[in-house]
Structures are given as C-alpha cells and as structure tokens.
C-alpha cells in the first residue's frame, strides 16, 4: 500500500494550484482533503473565472433560483470558517456568506463594486409589492435603516438602476453590515459607494459597527453621514484610509492619530484650514491624495499660520485636479513649502507653479509626474505652460529619478547655463525646445555641401554657405552638450522628447483645413514641432551610447533627422530597447500616408524585430 504524502508536502503542492485544480485534488484523494480544504477556502475572489467554476455561480437553468441560493449557503455553512479573505461583488454570494453564520474569521472583506447584472432575490425578506420595505433581517437595524427611493419611483417602476428591486437592495445592505459586524478581527475593509445607494444606515449604527473592528488597519469607505474625525476615533489602529470629506473640505477638526500612514480623500476639495489640521494632527502620515486645494479666508492669515506650522513628514502627495491657475498658486504658496520631506509628487494638470515650488522646497524629491497630458500639450485644447518650470528640480533635487511631464518645456539656453545635480534618473519625459535649427532655405544650402563632402571645409565656403554652416555648427554644439548631459544618466529606462502634437479637435469650432491628393481628402495638421532636437549622429546622438538599460525611446512630433544610420546605431547601442515612439503606424484622422516614416519603421523592424512601435496615448488623469 502506498505511503501517504506528508501534509507539509501536500500544502506545498497546493501553493502552485488554482482553485479548480485544488478542488479536483480534494475530490480525487480523500487523504488530501485536510491539508487542501483550508488552502482552497482561505481566500475567495468571485470576480475570478476560476472561482466562478468552483462556486458554480452560473445557474444551469440560466435563471437564478432559490435552489441556487441554498446551494451557495450550504457551501458557506460547511466551509465558511476557513475563509480569511473575501473579495466579492455578487449579491448572492454576499447574502450566502452572511446568512450561513460561519463566515466569522475574516481578516479582509472587500466589496469594491456590486454586480447588479443578475436580479437578486433574497429569500430573507417577503415581497411587499410597491410599498417601502419594512422587514428586518436582524433587530439591530431597528430605527437605523432608511430606504432610498429611486428617482423614477413616482412613475410606478420599482427597480433601482433597472436591476435590483427596492426590497432586494434593502436586504442586501443588511447582509453586508451583518457580515462586517460578525468579523471583529478584520484587518482590511473595502465598501463601495454603491452600497449607500441601495439603503442608508444611520451614523450611530456606522460608528458602532466600525468601533467593533478594533484591529482594522485599512479602510476604504465613504459614508455620507460620517466625517473623518468619527472614523479616526472609532478605529485607533487604522493605518490606511480612503474616504471623502463631508463638509466641503473646510476647517475640519481632527483628533491626533499617530498610526495613520495613508489617506486618500477620494478627489475631495481640501481647504487650507483642513489641510493645516491634517498635517498637524496626523504626524505619521506618509501618503496623501486630494482632489483640489483652495484657500480658506485671507491669504495673509494663511501665510502667518504657515510660518508658525511645523514642517510635515509627508512623503507622497497626489494632487488630482488643480483646474484653475489660482489653485495652482495657492498650493505652491501654502502647501508645498510645508512638505520638505516630499519624495513623490503626482499632479493631474496645470502644475507650473507647483513644479517650481517643488524644486525650491522639496529637495528630497524622487518622482515628479503630471498625468493629464491632454489639458496642456495643445494650445487650443488647454493651457500652455511656461517653459523651464521643472528646471529647478534638476538643479536642486539630488535624488530625482523620475521626471514624467511631457507637456513641460525646457529651453536650450536655460539648460546650457543651469547645472543638473541628479544622477540616477530612470524616467525623463520632457520637451526640449528652442534649438537653433536651420531654416528651410539654410537647409537647402547645407544639404548639397554635406553630399559633396564640403561641409567641413569652411575655408572654401563664402557668403550664405559659410553663414549656414556656422549656424549648423553652433546648433550641433548645443545639441551635443544637452545629449551629453542626458547620456550621463546611465540608469535611464524611459527617454521621451515629444508627444503626439496633432489634434483634430482643435478645429472643431471652425471648418478644418483640408487638402486633396489624387482625389483623396486629407486634414492639414500643423507640425512637426519646430526648433526641437535633430537626433542625428552629427548632432550628438552618439552621446547616448551609455544608456544600456533604455527600454522606451520617444520622439513623436519632433522635427528630427533620424535616418538609417541612426537606426543602425540604436539597434546596436540600446540592447534592451522594447518600445519606440515616433515611427509607428499613423492612426490620426484623415492623415496622409508617410512613405519615409513607413520605410524607416520597416527598416528598423528588420534590425530589431523585438521592438514594438507604438504611440503614447494621452493620459486621462490619475485614476485614483
């Protein structure tokens, strides 16, 4: 008779199996059940296809019945005590876990959204026709639960969002809160906004429920009736909190909390008074996400308060939407100076003054990123930022590793006279403009000289030829100096000098300028962007030979002179290159086919078939 494997080995095998495979092993070998059943049921993620197969969430009849609900409840009754992580969106699964009564050992409960595609019929309550539901699953909800009527209730329709009946939502909210209250040892709790749109529990009930969770360390929950102070008082061990401010973001009074490290205010607008209280009363705060920052009262009063405030230890600031230039100014004047320890600054748009202030006050900065490209890279579509806003970061931030702000411009003359102290840059996405490039007429003079080999024989040149060659030499000298600086960043992985500058929507108020070739109509786009880097070997491309870790190289929109010689050089000197932006297939509306671009792309694909040619899509924001 075969000797059974030790449980430790079986558990190790189980670590490499997905839920359906674990289920097969449990069904085939009874000796494997004790070590593998706890492994299978330790964590449930119902959005995963593998768990759909285990739980058989798709009814065999195509219509979800009470028998399907009973089957789910039976599973939770039998195995619920093994579950430590529950990440669910199905109302049926939530109701089964709650009503089974055995799911009481959770360490993590996440309801990120509610999947309302299949109507949910909860047998816990009785059908009450068109009346407001009054039945309670538990007496603890007495006088603490309020129904939310759909906007179209007066028209005789009883569905919420066209999916879940009013009674079903009423019962589902009760199941969710019962599940929360049965798991006092929770460490993580995520409750989506959809829950409060089904039925609302009272503020006292919410406070009492949260107070049960004394070990909770991470909470993402935005109740309309609780403020930040209520949550911090109820949960003294909280380390991470995602919530919304409920009083317009002004003059929040907060208890002191040394435990809270991460605070995401869900795009809330924060007043200067509240921000002062946050930074003063949350001394352990490491990461903060806000929607916008505005001034409370008079600027003079806030400046006095700033001068008396202690510097914050905050490391990461995510400032989502400084829509107005005045908001950018307030943040630069009142907020950034309080954050000398900041290492990561991510903003959404219009960050010119914030960028300058960060370079001045945040000497430990490692990451500066502006995510919403579309607002400021097109002069009609948004706001053009003044050049050199980010230059001070390169001068003062010794540890700067990521400058991801392609809409920001740096003038060549400013670069040449201002030193850079950062040496460990890994991401550089910024426009370099103001290159003293030749005019079209001067280029026509220089090209024949280059073809005949007379370009470097200045003594034989006179008049306009000599002037054009001298200007070219000066331009190359400047570009070589700039590329030489960038070439010292040997850790660089992403290097982009341009963006997709063309935008057909710029013409939406006027008749777009079209032209016709061979009876085919094309849109007349502007560009390329003038006075940008040439990126030829003569202008200093070879100065980038030290970038052996480079993975992404972009030159979209540049008036470049990259040819086959430059592509040969890139193929050899950048062995880790994965993505090239600038020779990709053009997908712009009504754009004429670019033969030269296609030839260069096909040529490089033969040299380096492993490199992908793709554009960088315009970012739509942080997405936090």
N, C-alpha and C positions, 0 to 999 in steps of 0.2 A: 504494500500500500504506500502510495506517495506521501512523503512527509510534507505537511502544510508549511507554507512560507511564513516566516515571522511577520507579525503585524507591521513592524517598522519598515520592512521592505515593501509590503503592500501599500503602505501610506506613501512611500517614496514613488512608487509606480503611479499612484493616483494623482500626484502633483503634475504629471505630464498628460493627463487625460481631461477632455472636456466633459460637460455634464452628460450628454448622451452616451459617451463611451463608459463613463463611470456607472451609469445605470445598467448597461449591458453586463459589465463585470459583476455587479451586485446580483443581477438576475440569474447569471450562469453559475456562480460559485457561492454557495451559502457561507463558506468559511471566510469569504472576503467581505461579507456584509458588515460585521462590527467595525473594522477599520475604515471602510469606504463610505458607509452611510453618513457619518458625521462630516466627511470630506465633501460629499455631494451636496448636502443640505446646509453647509456652513454659510453660503452666500448665494442669493438669488437675484438675478438681473433679468427681469421679464422682457426687456427690450432686445435681449439677445435671442437670436433664432434658435440656438441650442437649448435654451430654457423653454421656449415655446414647444419644442418637441418633447421635453421631459414632462412638462405640465399638461400637455395636450390642450393648449388654450384655444385651439381652433376646433369648434364643435363639429362632430362627424356629420350632423344633420344640416349644418350651415346656419342653424338658428340656435342661439344660446338659450338653454332651458334651465329650469331649477335643478334638474338632474346633473347638469354640468357644474352648477354652483356647489351642489352637495359633494361631487367628486373632489373639487378643489378643497372644500372644508375638511374632508376626510384625510387628504394628504397632509394638510397643516396640523390636524389633530394628532396624526401619527408622528410627523417629523418636525413640527414647529419648534420644539425645544432645542433642536440642533442649530437653528438659524442664528447667525450673528450679524450678517449684512443683508438688508432687504432694499433693493433698488427697483421700485415698481411704478407703473403708470396705469395698469389695468384696474378699473373699479372692482371687477370681480375678484381679483387677487387680493386687493386691499380688504374687501369685505370678508373674504375667506380667512385671511390671516388674523383679522380682528375677532371674528366670531368663533374661531377654533379654540381660543383661550390658552393655547400652549406656546404661542409665539411671544415669550416674555424675557428672552435672553439676548435681545438685540443690542449690538454696540453701534450700529449705523442704520438709520432709516432715511431713505432718500425718495421723495416723490417730486421729481423735477418737473413733471407735467402730467396731466390726466388724459389718457387716451379715450376720447369720447366717441370714437367712430362706431362702436357697437353699443346700442342702447343697454343700459344697465338696469336690471330689475332686481331689487333687493327684497328677498322674502322676509326680511326682518320687520318691515312695515306693511300696513294694509293700504290698499288702494282707496283713495279718498276723492276720486273724481276731480273736479276742478277746484276744490277747496284748498286753502293753505294748509300744509301738513302740520299735524299736531302730535303725532305719535313719537315717542322717545324710545330709543333702544336701551338707554340706561337713565335712571333718575338723576344722575349727576348733571344732566343737561337741563334740568328744570329751571326755567327763567334765565337760562344762559344761551339759548339758541334762537336766532332770528332768521326767518326766511327772507330770501332776496327774490323779489318778483321780477320776472323777465319784462323787458320794455314793451313787448307786444302782448302782455297778458290781457289787456283790455280788448284785444281782438279775438279772444277765445282760444288762443293757442297756448298749450300748457307745456311746451318744451323749452328748455334752456339751451341756447346755442343750437337749437334744432336737433339736439341729440339726446339729452338726458332730461327726463321728466322732473318736475319740481320735487316730487316726493323722493325720487332716487337721489338727487343731489343732497337733500335734507338728511337722508340716512347715510350717505357716503361720508359726509363731513363728520358725523358722529363716529363712524367706524375709524376714521383717521385719528381723531383725538383719543378714542379709546385705546388704539394701538400705541399711541405716544405715551399715554399715562400708565400703561401696563409695563413699560420698559424704562424703569427708573435709572438703569445703568447705561443709558445711551451716551455715546461719546460724540456722535455726529447726527444732526437732524437737518434735513432739507425739505421745506414745504413750499410748493409752488403757489403763485398768485391765483391760479385757477380755483383753489380751494375756497378762498374768501368770496368768490363769485357764485358759489353754489349755496352757501348759507354762512351766516356770521355768528361766531361765538362772542360772548361778552368779554370786556377787557379783564374783569376779575377772574373769569374762567381761564383765559390765556395766561395770566400771571400765575395762577395757582398751578396750572399744568406745567409751565416752564420751571416753577420752583421745585417740582418733584425731581427734575433732571439735574441733580446737584453735581454730577460728574461730566456734564455736557461741555465739550471743548470747541465744537464747531457747529454754528447755527446759520442757516440761510432761510429767513422768514421775514415777510414784510406785512405785518398786521396793520390795518388802518387805525386801530384804536390803542396801540401801544407805542410809546416813544422809546428812544434809545436808553433813557435812564431806567425805565421799567425793566428792560431786558438785562441790563448790566447788573442791576440789583438782584434780580431773580437768579442769575447764573454767574456766580463768583469765579468759577474756573474757566470761563469762556476765553478761548484764545483766538478764534476766528469768527467774525460776524458779518453776514450780508443782510442788509435791511434798508428801509427807506426812512428818511426823515418825515415826520408827520405834521410839522408846524411851520412849513415854509422855509425851513433851514436857518431861522434867525434866533440868536440868543438862547441856544439850548443850554440848560444847566445839567451838568453830568456829575455822577459820583466818580470818585477816583478808582481806577482799575489798573492794577499793575500787571494783570495777566493778559489782557487783550493785546494781540500782536497784529492782527489783520482786520481791517474794517473796510467793507465795500458798501457804500451808501446808495447803490443802485441808481446812479445818474441823478441823485438829488442835488439841488442847488444849495450850496452851503454859504451862509453869511459869514462875514469876518468875525462877528462875535462868537458864533458857534465854533468856527474854526479855532479861535483862541482857546475856547473851553476844551475842545478835543485834544489839542496839543498839550495843554496844561494838565489835564486830568487823566490822560492816557499815556503815561510816561514810557510804557513798554511798547507802544505802537511802532510797528516796523513798516507796514504797508497800508496805504490809504487810497481809496478810489472815490472820486467825487464826480458829479455831473458838471457843475459850474460853480464859480466863486464870485460873490458880489459883495459890495461894500454896505455895511450897516452904519447909518449915521454919517458923521462928517469925517473926511479923510484925516484932518488934523487929530481928531480924537483917536482914530485907529493907529496913526503913526506914533502917538505918545504911548499907547498900550503896547505896540510892537517894541518900542525902545525899552520898556520895562519887562518884557517877557523873556523867559529863559529859552535858549535855543533848543529845538526839538531834536530827538534822536531818530526821527523818521528816516527810513532808508529808501522807500519806494513810494512814488506819487503818480497816480493815474488820473489825469485831469481831462475829462472826456470832451467837453464842449464849450470852450471859450468863444462863443459865437461872435461877440462884439469886441472891437478893439479895446473898449474901455474895460471889459472884463479881463482881457489880457494884461492891461496896465495895472489893474488892482492886484491881480495875482503876482505880478512882477514886483510891485511895491510892498505888499503887505504879507504875502505868503512865502515866496521863495527865500527872502532873506532870513526867515526863521528856520530854514532847513539846511544847515551847513553839512550835515551828515548824509545828505541825499546821494544815493548811488544809482537809482533808476528813475528817470523822468519820462513818462509817456503822455503825450498830449494829442488831442484829436485834430485841432485846426488852429489857424491864426495865432501862432505862438511866437511871433517875432520878439516881443518884449520879454516873454517868459524865457526864451532861449538866451537872450543877452543876460538876464538876471541870473540864470543858472550858471553861466560861465563866470560871473562875478562872485557869486556867493557859495556855490556848491563845488568846491574843489575836489571832492571825493567822487564826483560823478563818473559812472562807468557806462551808462546807457542813456542816450537821448534819442527818442523816437517820436516822430509825428506821423500819425497813421492815416489821417484823412487826406489823401493826395489831391483828390478832385476839386477841393474847395479853393486851393491856392495855386495850382500849377497852370491854370488857364486864366488869362487876364479878364475875360468877359464873364466867365462862369463863377469867378470868385474874387479873391483878394490877392493881389500880387505883394509878396513880402519884400521888404527892402533887403538888398544884398548885405552879406557879411554879418548877419545876426548870430551865426553859430561860430564865427571865427574865434571868439574869446574862449570858447570851450577848448579848442585845440591849443590855445596858448596857456591855459591855467589848469586844466583837468589832466593831471599826470596819468591817472588810471583809466582814462576814457578808452573804451573798447568798441562801442557801437554808436555811430552817428548815422541814423537812418532817417533822413529828412530830405528827400529828393526834390521837394519844392523850394528848398532854401538854395540861395545862390551865393557863391563866393567869387569876388572879383580877383583877377590875376594879380593886379597891382597890390592889393591888400595881402594876398598870400605871400608875395615875394618879400614884403617888408615886415611880416609878423612871424615870429618863431612858433613852431609847434613843439609841445613838450610830451605829448602822448606817443608811446612807442609800441603799444600792444593792441592796436586797432584790428578788429576782426570783421567789422561791417562798416563800409563807407559808401553811403548813397547821398550824394550832394552834387549840385550843378556847379561847374567851374566855368565862368563866363568872363567876357572882357578880354579874350585872347586877341592879340593884334594880328588878325589874319589878313591875307591879301584880298584885295578887291577882285572882282571878276576880270577886270581889264588887266590888273597886275598879274593874275594867274595865267592869263593868255600870253603874257610876255615871258614868264618864267618857264612854262611847260616846254617850249622848244629848246630853251637853254639846257634844261635837265636832260632832254632826249639826246642832245648833241654832245653832252659831257662838258659844256662850258659853264655850268652853274657855279663851279668853284674857282673859275678863272676870272676873278674880279678885275684884275689889271687890264684885261682885254675888253671890259664892258664899259659902256658910256651911256649917259643920258638916262632914259627911263628904264633901261635894262639894269643899270647899276643901282638905281634907287629901289627898284623892285626886289633885287637880290639882297640888298642891305636890310630892307624891311623883313624879308623872309628869314634872314639870319637872326634878326632880333626876335622874331616870333618863335623860331625854333629854340633859341636860347631860353626864353621864358618857359616854354612848354617842357623843355628838358629839366629845368630846375624844379618845376612842380611835380613832374612824374618821378624825378629823383627822390623827392621827399616821400611820396606815396610808396615808392619802391622800398623804403626802409621799414615799412610795416610788413614784415615777413610772416606775420600770423594772419594776414588778411584772407578772408574766405569769400567775402562779397564785395565787389567793386563796381559801382554803377555811377556813371556821369550824366545820364539823361533819362528821359521818360517819354512816354507816348504823348507828344505835344499836340497832336491833331485831335480836334473835337468838332464833329459835325454839328453838335448842338449850339455852338457859338453863333451859328447862322439862323437860329430858329426864329428870331424876330424879323429877319429880312429874307429876301429871296437869295438862296445860296448861289454863289458864283460857279456856274457850270462851264465846261468846255467839251468839245466833241473831237474824237479821233476815230477815223474810219466808221463814222456814223454811230459811235458808241459814246454815251454821255458820261462824263466824269465830274466829280466835285473838285473845285480848285482849293486845295488846302494850302495854308501857309507853310513856310519852313523850307529846309531844316532850320534849326535854331542857329543864328549866326554867331560868329566870334566864340566858338567852342573849340575844344581840343581836337587836333588833327588826328592823333593816334597813329601816325606813320612811324616807321623806323627812324626816319631822319629827324622827326620832331621829338624823339625820346622814348618811344615805346619800349626799347631795349632796357630802359632804366627799371622796368617792372619785372626783370628776369628773376628776382629773388622771391617772387610770390608763388612759391611751390605748392602752397596749400589752397590756392584760389579755386573756388568752386563755381562762382557766378560772376560773369562779366557782362556789363550792360553799357550800351552806347546809343540807345534809342533817341532819335531826334537830333543827334549831333551832326554837324557839318564835317564829318570825318573823311579821311582819305585812306581808309583801310583797303588794301588790295591783297592779292595772292601772297605777296612776300610777307605781309604782316600776319596773314592766316597761317602760313608755314611756321612762322616764329611762335605764334600762340600754341599751335599743336605740339610743339616740342617743349616749350618752356613752362607750360602750365599743365602738368600731367594729371592733376586732379580736377580739371575743369569739367563741370557737369551741365551747366546751363549758359547759353549765350543769348543775350537780348540785343537785337539790332538787325539780324538777318532773317528773322522768322517770316513765315508766310503772312502776308498782309491781309487783315480781315476788316479793314476800315470800309465804311460805306462809300460806294461809287469811287473807288480808288483805282488809278491806272496801274497796270501790271509793271513792276520794276524789273526789267531784264537784268541789269547789272547786279542788283541785290540777289536775285534768284541764282545767278551764276556763282556768286561768292558763296552762297549758302550750300549749293550742290558741291562746290569745290571743297569746302571745309568738312562736309559730311563724309567725303571720301577719305580725308585726312584723319578725322576723328568721328567715326560713326556713333560713339558712345555719348556725344554731347547733344543735348536737347536744345532746339531753337524755339524760344517762346517769349512772348511779351510779358511784362509785369502788369497785371491788372490793377486798375485804380482801386485803392483801398476805400472801404465804406465806413471806416471808423474802428474803434477798439473792439466792439463786440463783446463787452464785459457785462 
